[in-house]
Amino acid sequence: MMSVVTSHTAEHSVWRGDCHVWHLQNSPGLSVIQERVPSGRHEVRHCHHHAHQFFSVLSARATLEADRRTVALARHHGSSVAAKVPPRLSKRDSDDFVFVLVSTPPSHGDRVVVEEAP
């Protein structure tokens, strides 16, 4: 069945008090989330054993480090990260950072922390 989902209708959660996540698609084979991370916030560096991920920047600019490479991502740019590769997604400006993260299979329960937050 086809349906329309938005950040207003999707399941919503918050991490670290002010980082927002909207679960746009959550099925056995695919996860699509939208995140808004305020300036100065970031998640601990981690990877996934099974999930291949694609990051798509909706607002602000970011740097994605993965597999000994670094790419600059501007608004409407994206890049993928293979399973078992720990990415570091960093904002490059002071605006809130909004991005979409697509994971296949879903990354829930497949997370391994590589580096703790300072």
Secondary structure by P-SEA (a helix, b strand, c coil): cbbbbcccccbbbbccccbbbbcccccccbbbbbbbbcccccccccccccbbbbbbbcccccccccccbbbbbcccccccccccbbbbbbbcccccccbbbbbccccccccccccccc
